[in-house]
Amino acid sequence: MNTARLQQLDVAHVWHPFTPMQEYAREATPVIAAGDGFYLWDTDGRRYLDGVSSLWCNIHGHWVPEIDAAIRAQLELIAHSTLLGLGNIPSIELAHALVQRAPPGLNRVFYSDDGSTAVEAALKLAWQFHRQKSAEGSQRDIFIGLSGAYHGDTVGAVSVGGIDRFHAAYRGMLFPTMQIPAPVTYRTPPDHTAVSYLQFCFDELERVFREWGSRIAGLVIEPLVQAAAGMLVHPSGYLRRARELTAKHGALLIADEVAVGFGRTGTLFACEQEQVAPDLLCLSKGLTGGYMPLAATLATEEVYAEFLGEPADHRTFYHGHTYTGNPLACATALASLHLFEKNKLLENVARCEAVLKEKLQGLANHPHVGEVRQKGIIVGIELVRDRVTKEPFADDLRLGHKITLAARERGVLIRPIGDVIEIFPAPAMPPELVGKLCDVVFEAIDATLAAIKT
C-alpha cells in the first residue's frame, strides 16, 4: 500500500473526531490496515499494541474467530431489516441475553447506534415517562448531571455534560440542566480538605434532591468512573446514595455504562458493585466486542408501562434510527456475550487489575505524577508540573499528546485526556501484555518529560 498517498488523501478529505486538524495535517499519522489479537498493523507493516481498546470498545481483541463466524453466518441470512414494526431474530435473542445479565428489573431493551444515542433515548424516555405517568409529571423539567461529565455529542447528551473544552461552544443551543459537584478530591476548593469536600459532594447531592426533588426528571451518572473527565473514580457509596434519593423523590436514575460496562470495572456492569438497579441503563462500545456500532437503552417495566395504550392515545415512543436493532450488529453482540462466559473473561480482568495495581505502584513517588486513578482495568495517570502544588503543565505544551507520540514510536497506541494518560486495555488482554503496556507507557512519560526539561 502507498502510505504517503493514503495520508495525503486522509488529510485532504477526512475530518477526524476530537482532532486538531491543522496539527494533524502536519503529522505523519499511521494508517491502520489490519488487526490481530491485541495488536494493530499500519500500512508500512509496523505493529502496535492497542492500549486503549480502540477507544474503549474492543473486548476480546481483533480478528476473533467466534465473532467473525457469527457475522458470516448472519450475512448468509440477512444484513439488515428494519425494526420499525418488524422483529428480527438476533435483536430478539440479544434483548433476552441482555435482560438475563443486567441488574434486576431492566426487562425492556431499546436499540440505537452508539453511546450518545443511547443516552439521548434515555433522556427522552424519562421526559415522556413523567408526563404520561401523571399530571404532576409535567413539572419534572430538570435533569441533573455531574461536573466534568461526558455522555456523548448529541444535543441532549451534551446538555447533561460538563466538560467546557468539549461543550462550551454549544451552550447556546442546549437545554438547561443542573450540575452537582463530582465526588472526587484531587483538586478541592481552598476552603476544603479532601475529607470535607467529599462530604460536601454528598451533601450537595442530598440538598439538590431535597430542594428540587419534585422537578427532577432524572439524574444521569457514569457509575463508579467518569471516563472522559479523566478517569475520575467515585468513592464507595455515592452511586448507592444516588439510587436511594432518585427513588425517594420519584426521579429516574439513568446509568451511563457506555464506557464502564462489560467488565471494565471488574464486574460485567459497574452498577453491580453497589447492588444498584437503575431505571434506565445505557450501553454501547463493548456491546459488540468493539466490532460494530450498536447501543441499547434498557428500561424497567415501570417505565415501559407508561408508553402502553391504544394508538389513538399517542403514548408511543416516537424515536428511532434506520439501523436500530441491525441484525449483523446484534449477532455480533450475542457472540461477544457468549465469549464472556466461555473464556471466563471476568477472571482475566481480575488478573489484569492486579498487574496494573502492582505496576502503578512504581509511580507512587514520581515527581510529575499528581494522582494515579484505577478502577478495575481503567487507569488515569494525571501529570502535573509540580506534584506538591498540583500546578498543571501549560496547555500549549500538549504534554499528553507528546507522550502519545513517544508511545507510538515504541509500538503502543494510547490516547490522552489532556495531561491525563489513560491505560484502557481490552478485558481479554493477557496479563503479560498489560504489563508490557504499562512499561512502555511509563517509558514514554519519562522520555517526554526528559526531552521537555532539556
Secondary structure, 3 states (H helix, E strand, C coil): CCHHHHHHHHHHHCCCCCCCHHHHHHCCCCCEEEEEECEEEECCCCEEEECCHHHHCCCCCECCHHHHHHHHHHHCCCCCCCCCCCCCHHHHHHHHHHHHHCCCCEEEEEEECCHHHHHHHHHHHHHHHHHHHCHHHHHCCEEEEECCCCCCCCHHHHHCCCCHHHHHHHHHHCCCCEEECCCCCCCCCCCCCHHHHHHHHHHHHHHHHHHHHHHEEEEEECCCEECCCCCEECCCCHHHHHHHHHHHHCCEEEEECCCCCCCCCCCCCHHHHHCCCCCEEEECHHHHCCCCCCEEEEEEHHHHHCCCCCHHHCCCCCCCCCCCCCHHHHHHHHHHHHHHHHCCHHHHHHHHHHHHHHHHHHHCCCCCEEEEEEECCEEEEEECCECCCCECCCHHHCHHHHHHHHHHHCCEECCCECCEEEECCCCCCCHHHHHHHHHHHHHHHHHHHHHHHC
